[in-house]
Amino acid sequence: MKLYFINFIKQKLEIMNLKYFILSFFVVLVTFSCEVNNQKADNESDDLYAKNLTTAKKFFELFKTEDTEAQKPLICPGVTHYPPFYGSEPVKYDGFVSGNKAWMDNFDDITYDARVWLPGTDSLGVKDGSVRTYGTWSAKSMANGKTIKVRAYHYFNFNSAGQIHEIGDFFDASGVMNAALASSEK
């Protein structure tokens, strides 16, 4: 009986070791397969970010050269823009284009010195191809000749066609306009 019991325990241990081996194998397999998929997803989001970054930079370059017509193909017809003015509401395509034109009509020598361009993420922190930037805008007021500088943050979200479908601007736009319209006499 004692020998039977010892053999029974050995068989159970061998079966348990085999189960642990199989379980460990699947854990390692799943871990590495997820890592490969994550790497592939990262590469795809990095490629998408690079493509969208080119569009965002081009949009700003065209803004600096005041070329609204060349900007239009970069903008989704259903764009939503969140303007930087106090109390402003989101605007769609026509409001966005006319708002940009108003900036261009009131300022010359517009420049944007990007401090940094960053990839954006979704609500879970996963890169999604969107673009963020921090920088400083500088422009000369046509009303009083003053050069105005303001630090800004902008985000760009894109549709599947690579067009800007959502943009948000964060800076003291009301202060900029007050400074641009203030009398140059003191």
Phi and psi restraints in degrees (value plus and minus 20) as a CYANA .aco file:
   2 LYS   PHI     -82.0   -42.0
   2 LYS   PSI     -61.7   -21.7
   3 LEU   PHI     -84.4   -44.4
   3 LEU   PSI     -60.7   -20.7
   4 TYR   PHI     -80.7   -40.7
   4 TYR   PSI     -63.8   -23.8
   5 PHE   PHI     -84.3   -44.3
   5 PHE   PSI     -61.9   -21.9
   6 ILE   PHI     -84.4   -44.4
   6 ILE   PSI     -64.0   -24.0
   7 ASN   PHI     -83.3   -43.3
   7 ASN   PSI     -60.1   -20.1
   8 PHE   PHI     -81.0   -41.0
   8 PHE   PSI     -64.2   -24.2
   9 ILE   PHI     -84.8   -44.8
   9 ILE   PSI     -62.4   -22.4
  10 LYS   PHI     -80.8   -40.8
  10 LYS   PSI     -63.9   -23.9
  11 GLN   PHI     -81.6   -41.6
  11 GLN   PSI     -64.0   -24.0
  12 LYS   PHI     -82.5   -42.5
  12 LYS   PSI     -63.1   -23.1
  13 LEU   PHI     -84.1   -44.1
  13 LEU   PSI     -60.7   -20.7
  14 GLU   PHI     -83.7   -43.7
  14 GLU   PSI     -61.8   -21.8
  15 ILE   PHI     -85.5   -45.5
  15 ILE   PSI     -62.1   -22.1
  16 MET   PHI     -85.4   -45.4
  16 MET   PSI     -61.5   -21.5
  17 ASN   PHI     -82.4   -42.4
  17 ASN   PSI     -60.6   -20.6
  18 LEU   PHI     -84.6   -44.6
  18 LEU   PSI     -61.9   -21.9
  19 LYS   PHI     -82.1   -42.1
  19 LYS   PSI     -65.0   -25.0
  20 TYR   PHI     -83.5   -43.5
  20 TYR   PSI     -58.6   -18.6
  21 PHE   PHI     -82.8   -42.8
  21 PHE   PSI     -67.7   -27.7
  22 ILE   PHI     -83.4   -43.4
  22 ILE   PSI     -65.1   -25.1
  23 LEU   PHI     -80.7   -40.7
  23 LEU   PSI     -65.9   -25.9
  24 SER   PHI     -81.6   -41.6
  24 SER   PSI     -61.8   -21.8
  25 PHE   PHI     -78.4   -38.4
  25 PHE   PSI     -66.4   -26.4
  26 PHE   PHI     -88.0   -48.0
  26 PHE   PSI     -56.3   -16.3
  27 VAL   PHI     -82.8   -42.8
  27 VAL   PSI     -66.6   -26.6
  28 VAL   PHI     -83.7   -43.7
  28 VAL   PSI     -62.1   -22.1
  29 LEU   PHI     -80.3   -40.3
  29 LEU   PSI     -68.2   -28.2
  30 VAL   PHI     -84.6   -44.6
  30 VAL   PSI     -62.0   -22.0
  31 THR   PHI     -80.2   -40.2
  31 THR   PSI     -68.5   -28.5
  32 PHE   PHI     -92.3   -52.3
  32 PHE   PSI     -53.4   -13.4
  33 SER   PHI     -89.0   -49.0
  33 SER   PSI     -55.1   -15.1
  34 CYS   PHI     -87.5   -47.5
  34 CYS   PSI     -58.8   -18.8
  35 GLU   PHI     -81.9   -41.9
  35 GLU   PSI     -62.3   -22.3
  36 VAL   PHI     -84.2   -44.2
  36 VAL   PSI     -63.8   -23.8
  37 ASN   PHI     -85.0   -45.0
  37 ASN   PSI     -60.0   -20.0
  38 ASN   PHI     -83.5   -43.5
  38 ASN   PSI     -61.0   -21.0
  39 GLN   PHI     -82.9   -42.9
  39 GLN   PSI     -62.2   -22.2
  40 LYS   PHI     -84.1   -44.1
  40 LYS   PSI     -63.0   -23.0
  41 ALA   PHI     -83.7   -43.7
  41 ALA   PSI     -61.1   -21.1
  42 ASP   PHI     -82.0   -42.0
  42 ASP   PSI     -63.5   -23.5
  43 ASN   PHI     -82.8   -42.8
  43 ASN   PSI     -61.7   -21.7
  44 GLU   PHI     -85.7   -45.7
  44 GLU   PSI     -62.8   -22.8
  45 SER   PHI     -89.7   -49.7
  45 SER   PSI     -53.3   -13.3
  46 ASP   PHI     -85.5   -45.5
  46 ASP   PSI     -61.2   -21.2
  47 ASP   PHI     -84.2   -44.2
  47 ASP   PSI     -62.9   -22.9
  48 LEU   PHI     -84.8   -44.8
  48 LEU   PSI     -62.5   -22.5
  49 TYR   PHI     -80.0   -40.0
  49 TYR   PSI     -65.7   -25.7
  50 ALA   PHI     -80.0   -40.0
  50 ALA   PSI     -62.0   -22.0
  51 LYS   PHI     -84.6   -44.6
  51 LYS   PSI     -66.6   -26.6
  52 ASN   PHI     -90.1   -50.1
  52 ASN   PSI     -52.5   -12.5
  53 LEU   PHI     -81.5   -41.5
  53 LEU   PSI     -62.0   -22.0
  54 THR   PHI     -79.2   -39.2
  54 THR   PSI     -62.6   -22.6
  55 THR   PHI     -85.1   -45.1
  55 THR   PSI     -65.1   -25.1
  56 ALA   PHI     -82.5   -42.5
  56 ALA   PSI     -63.9   -23.9
  57 LYS   PHI     -84.3   -44.3
  57 LYS   PSI     -60.6   -20.6
  58 LYS   PHI     -83.8   -43.8
  58 LYS   PSI     -60.6   -20.6
  59 PHE   PHI     -78.0   -38.0
  59 PHE   PSI     -65.2   -25.2
  60 PHE   PHI     -88.9   -48.9
  60 PHE   PSI     -58.6   -18.6
  61 GLU   PHI     -80.9   -40.9
  61 GLU   PSI     -63.0   -23.0
  62 LEU   PHI     -88.4   -48.4
  62 LEU   PSI     -50.6   -10.6
  63 PHE   PHI     -85.1   -45.1
  63 PHE   PSI     -63.6   -23.6
  64 LYS   PHI     -85.4   -45.4
  64 LYS   PSI     -51.7   -11.7
  65 THR   PHI    -110.6   -70.6
  65 THR   PSI     -17.7    22.3
  66 GLU   PHI      39.2    79.2
  66 GLU   PSI      19.9    59.9
  67 ASP   PHI    -124.3   -84.3
  67 ASP   PSI      60.3   100.3
  68 THR   PHI     -85.9   -45.9
  68 THR   PSI     -52.0   -12.0
  69 GLU   PHI     -86.3   -46.3
  69 GLU   PSI     -60.2   -20.2
  70 ALA   PHI     -92.5   -52.5
  70 ALA   PSI     -42.4    -2.4
  71 GLN   PHI     -93.5   -53.5
  71 GLN   PSI     -52.6   -12.6
  72 LYS   PHI     -74.1   -34.1
  72 LYS   PSI     -63.0   -23.0
  73 PRO   PHI     -85.4   -45.4
  73 PRO   PSI     -37.5     2.5
  74 LEU   PHI    -102.0   -62.0
  74 LEU   PSI     -32.1     7.9
  75 ILE   PHI    -126.5   -86.5
  75 ILE   PSI     110.0   150.0
  76 CYS   PHI     -87.1   -47.1
  76 CYS   PSI     117.2   157.2
  77 PRO   PHI     -77.8   -37.8
  77 PRO   PSI     -43.7    -3.7
  78 GLY   PHI    -119.2   -79.2
  78 GLY   PSI       1.2    41.2
  79 VAL   PHI     -73.7   -33.7
  79 VAL   PSI     126.7   166.7
  80 THR   PHI    -139.5   -99.5
  80 THR   PSI     105.3   145.3
  81 HIS   PHI    -134.9   -94.9
  81 HIS   PSI     112.6   152.6
  82 TYR   PHI    -125.2   -85.2
  82 TYR   PSI      77.5   117.5
  83 PRO   PHI     -89.8   -49.8
  83 PRO   PSI     139.7   179.7
  84 PRO   PHI    -106.3   -66.3
  84 PRO   PSI     -21.2    18.8
  85 PHE   PHI     -96.5   -56.5
  85 PHE   PSI     124.2   164.2
  86 TYR   PHI     -77.8   -37.8
  86 TYR   PSI     109.7   149.7
  87 GLY   PHI      56.5    96.5
  87 GLY   PSI     -16.0    24.0
  88 SER   PHI     -93.9   -53.9
  88 SER   PSI     133.7   173.7
  89 GLU   PHI    -126.5   -86.5
  89 GLU   PSI     137.0   177.0
  90 PRO   PHI     -79.3   -39.3
  90 PRO   PSI     125.6   165.6
  91 VAL   PHI    -143.0  -103.0
  91 VAL   PSI     139.3   179.3
  92 LYS   PHI    -118.2   -78.2
  92 LYS   PSI    -184.5  -144.5
  93 TYR   PHI     -70.1   -30.1
  93 TYR   PSI     -77.5   -37.5
  94 ASP   PHI     -81.1   -41.1
  94 ASP   PSI     -61.3   -21.3
  95 GLY   PHI     -85.5   -45.5
  95 GLY   PSI     -57.1   -17.1
  96 PHE   PHI     -86.6   -46.6
  96 PHE   PSI     -68.9   -28.9
  97 VAL   PHI     -83.3   -43.3
  97 VAL   PSI     -64.5   -24.5
  98 SER   PHI     -88.4   -48.4
  98 SER   PSI     -54.2   -14.2
  99 GLY   PHI     -83.6   -43.6
  99 GLY   PSI     -64.0   -24.0
 100 ASN   PHI     -81.3   -41.3
 100 ASN   PSI     -63.1   -23.1
 101 LYS   PHI     -81.9   -41.9
 101 LYS   PSI     -58.7   -18.7
 102 ALA   PHI     -81.9   -41.9
 102 ALA   PSI     -61.3   -21.3
 103 TRP   PHI     -80.5   -40.5
 103 TRP   PSI     -65.6   -25.6
 104 MET   PHI     -86.3   -46.3
 104 MET   PSI     -53.8   -13.8
 105 ASP   PHI     -92.9   -52.9
 105 ASP   PSI     -41.7    -1.7
 106 ASN   PHI    -124.4   -84.4
 106 ASN   PSI     -27.9    12.1
 107 PHE   PHI    -156.6  -116.6
 107 PHE   PSI     128.2   168.2
 108 ASP   PHI    -139.3   -99.3
 108 ASP   PSI     149.6   189.6
 109 ASP   PHI      31.9    71.9
 109 ASP   PSI      25.3    65.3
 110 ILE   PHI     -94.3   -54.3
 110 ILE   PSI     107.7   147.7
 111 THR   PHI    -155.1  -115.1
 111 THR   PSI     132.4   172.4
 112 TYR   PHI    -148.4  -108.4
 112 TYR   PSI      98.7   138.7
 113 ASP   PHI    -122.0   -82.0
 113 ASP   PSI      78.3   118.3
 114 ALA   PHI     -90.4   -50.4
 114 ALA   PSI     100.9   140.9
 115 ARG   PHI     -96.9   -56.9
 115 ARG   PSI     -57.2   -17.2
 116 VAL   PHI    -180.2  -140.2
 116 VAL   PSI     126.8   166.8
 117 TRP   PHI    -134.8   -94.8
 117 TRP   PSI     113.7   153.7
 118 LEU   PHI    -152.2  -112.2
 118 LEU   PSI     129.6   169.6
 119 PRO   PHI     -96.0   -56.0
 119 PRO   PSI     122.1   162.1
 120 GLY   PHI    -111.5   -71.5
 120 GLY   PSI     148.9   188.9
 121 THR   PHI    -153.0  -113.0
 121 THR   PSI     143.4   183.4
 122 ASP   PHI    -101.7   -61.7
 122 ASP   PSI    -193.2  -153.2
 123 SER   PHI     -87.0   -47.0
 123 SER   PSI     -34.1     5.9
 124 LEU   PHI    -118.7   -78.7
 124 LEU   PSI     -17.4    22.6
 125 GLY   PHI      65.4   105.4
 125 GLY   PSI      -7.2    32.8
 126 VAL   PHI    -111.3   -71.3
 126 VAL   PSI     108.9   148.9
 127 LYS   PHI     -77.0   -37.0
 127 LYS   PSI     114.5   154.5
 128 ASP   PHI    -143.9  -103.9
 128 ASP   PSI     -10.8    29.2
 129 GLY   PHI      70.0   110.0
 129 GLY   PSI     -26.5    13.5
 130 SER   PHI     -94.6   -54.6
 130 SER   PSI     147.2   187.2
 131 VAL   PHI    -147.6  -107.6
 131 VAL   PSI     118.6   158.6
 132 ARG   PHI    -145.7  -105.7
 132 ARG   PSI     131.6   171.6
 133 THR   PHI    -171.0  -131.0
 133 THR   PSI     123.6   163.6
 134 TYR   PHI    -136.7   -96.7
 134 TYR   PSI     118.5   158.5
 135 GLY   PHI    -193.5  -153.5
 135 GLY   PSI    -188.5  -148.5
 136 THR   PHI    -146.8  -106.8
 136 THR   PSI     106.5   146.5
 137 TRP   PHI    -111.2   -71.2
 137 TRP   PSI     122.7   162.7
 138 SER   PHI    -156.4  -116.4
 138 SER   PSI     117.7   157.7
 139 ALA   PHI    -177.9  -137.9
 139 ALA   PSI     135.4   175.4
 140 LYS   PHI    -121.4   -81.4
 140 LYS   PSI     104.2   144.2
 141 SER   PHI     -88.3   -48.3
 141 SER   PSI     110.4   150.4
 142 MET   PHI     -95.8   -55.8
 142 MET   PSI     -42.0    -2.0
 143 ALA   PHI     -95.7   -55.7
 143 ALA   PSI     -59.1   -19.1
 144 ASN   PHI    -153.0  -113.0
 144 ASN   PSI     -20.0    20.0
 145 GLY   PHI      58.9    98.9
 145 GLY   PSI     -20.4    19.6
 146 LYS   PHI     -93.5   -53.5
 146 LYS   PSI     121.4   161.4
 147 THR   PHI    -111.0   -71.0
 147 THR   PSI     108.5   148.5
 148 ILE   PHI    -137.0   -97.0
 148 ILE   PSI     115.9   155.9
 149 LYS   PHI    -142.6  -102.6
 149 LYS   PSI     121.3   161.3
 150 VAL   PHI    -168.5  -128.5
 150 VAL   PSI     116.0   156.0
 151 ARG   PHI     -99.6   -59.6
 151 ARG   PSI     125.0   165.0
 152 ALA   PHI    -164.4  -124.4
 152 ALA   PSI     138.4   178.4
 153 TYR   PHI    -147.9  -107.9
 153 TYR   PSI     115.4   155.4
 154 HIS   PHI    -154.6  -114.6
 154 HIS   PSI     125.9   165.9
 155 TYR   PHI    -148.4  -108.4
 155 TYR   PSI     127.1   167.1
 156 PHE   PHI    -147.8  -107.8
 156 PHE   PSI     103.6   143.6
 157 ASN   PHI    -129.6   -89.6
 157 ASN   PSI     125.6   165.6
 158 PHE   PHI    -141.1  -101.1
 158 PHE   PSI     132.7   172.7
 159 ASN   PHI    -108.9   -68.9
 159 ASN   PSI    -199.1  -159.1
 160 SER   PHI     -88.5   -48.5
 160 SER   PSI     -38.2     1.8
 161 ALA   PHI    -106.1   -66.1
 161 ALA   PSI     -19.7    20.3
 162 GLY   PHI      63.1   103.1
 162 GLY   PSI      -6.0    34.0
 163 GLN   PHI    -115.4   -75.4
 163 GLN   PSI     133.1   173.1
 164 ILE   PHI     -90.0   -50.0
 164 ILE   PSI      99.9   139.9
 165 HIS   PHI    -133.3   -93.3
 165 HIS   PSI     -30.9     9.1
 166 GLU   PHI    -172.1  -132.1
 166 GLU   PSI     115.3   155.3
 167 ILE   PHI    -161.4  -121.4
 167 ILE   PSI     117.9   157.9
 168 GLY   PHI    -146.9  -106.9
 168 GLY   PSI     117.2   157.2
 169 ASP   PHI    -139.4   -99.4
 169 ASP   PSI     113.8   153.8
 170 PHE   PHI    -151.9  -111.9
 170 PHE   PSI      87.1   127.1
 171 PHE   PHI    -187.7  -147.7
 171 PHE   PSI     153.8   193.8
 172 ASP   PHI    -103.6   -63.6
 172 ASP   PSI      54.1    94.1
 173 ALA   PHI     -85.6   -45.6
 173 ALA   PSI     -58.3   -18.3
 174 SER   PHI     -84.0   -44.0
 174 SER   PSI     -60.9   -20.9
 175 GLY   PHI     -84.6   -44.6
 175 GLY   PSI     -58.9   -18.9
 176 VAL   PHI     -81.3   -41.3
 176 VAL   PSI     -66.9   -26.9
 177 MET   PHI     -86.6   -46.6
 177 MET   PSI     -59.1   -19.1
 178 ASN   PHI     -80.3   -40.3
 178 ASN   PSI     -63.8   -23.8
 179 ALA   PHI     -87.0   -47.0
 179 ALA   PSI     -56.5   -16.5
 180 ALA   PHI     -91.4   -51.4
 180 ALA   PSI     -47.4    -7.4
 181 LEU   PHI    -120.3   -80.3
 181 LEU   PSI     -27.2    12.8
 182 ALA   PHI     -85.9   -45.9
 182 ALA   PSI     125.8   165.8
 183 SER   PHI     -83.2   -43.2
 183 SER   PSI     122.0   162.0
 184 SER   PHI    -103.2   -63.2
 184 SER   PSI     -26.1    13.9
 185 GLU   PHI    -109.2   -69.2
 185 GLU   PSI     123.5   163.5
